């Protein structure tokens, strides 16, 4: 019985830790040293509430974890603003360095980007770096928005191929 | 893997373009949808890599096999054989020699201008030494300041028209007796010297100086 519970807990942690961590980092920034603590705290809260029977299955387990995560993030920001008046503004797009895995993935992405044909590089640059909308990009390049989506999707596909190889 | 309808929100979510409602809906969704979360993670790395390294997308990288560059190279290669390329190189080099070395040398050291006997010019000048004032008698020689080596001087003596013209490499000339004989006391005369370079170009002209020979 305890073995099974342990395994369930293990599964739960394996499954939700990365998602919680992603959500927390997105909200607080990867540079924030409180991130790991906050993720652990949220996970133990989830386990606690599961064990005390607070999760009744009204919603999915995912939504349950999401709700706890969001609340904790809101609380954290509220605590910080009390002390600092303004919550620390997270850096919007930090270089992927936070984990070894992220760094390796980023290196592969770089390699893939440098191998792309100029037209795909241009599209990715305008769409992701300059943050042009698909419509703006379409008029910029003189093609349809559908063509823009095709170009972006194909470029992403090429990058994904490099990530999986 | 069938496409999830939330997938289209991934870019908007990562680029912070979603409305608060869509953002929350998508967040709740990726806590539940494994496929979307995987794609989200992957896209997040891609976007952050692009944001941190825009040069990767804007620079033309030499080491990458850019297809456009390759085609261009191949086209150029097919246009010219090695021999033709070498010939083109030699021609270009020769042209360079002509432009840089030969053409400047051919240019005259001084402006090329021509004067009729009645004209004077400003510019490089010759100083006349004597006679420059009225003379008691017919002058035996004419003298001017030397300009340099290897210069030919042309002296002209006028009364109302050209009386005598001679050339010399010295900076003085003795008047021949037959010219002296044609000069009359009491008359006004003028003289002028022109200097010519070794290649015959006019390089300097004196002013026209007038003198009067006193009547006897």
Interface residues (C-beta under 8 A of the other chain):
Chain A: X16 X18 X19 X22 X23 X60 X62 X63 X65 X66 X69 X70 X92 X93 X94 X95 X96 X102 X105 X106 X109 X110 X113 X114 X115 X117 X118 X121 X122 X124 X125 X127 X128 X129 X131 X156 X159 X160 X163
Chain B: X11 X15 X16 X17 X24 X27 X28 X30 X31 X32 X33 X37 X40 X41 X42 X43 X44 X45 X46 X47 X48 X49 X50 X51 X52 X53 X54 X56 X57 X58 X60 X61 X64 X66 X67 X68
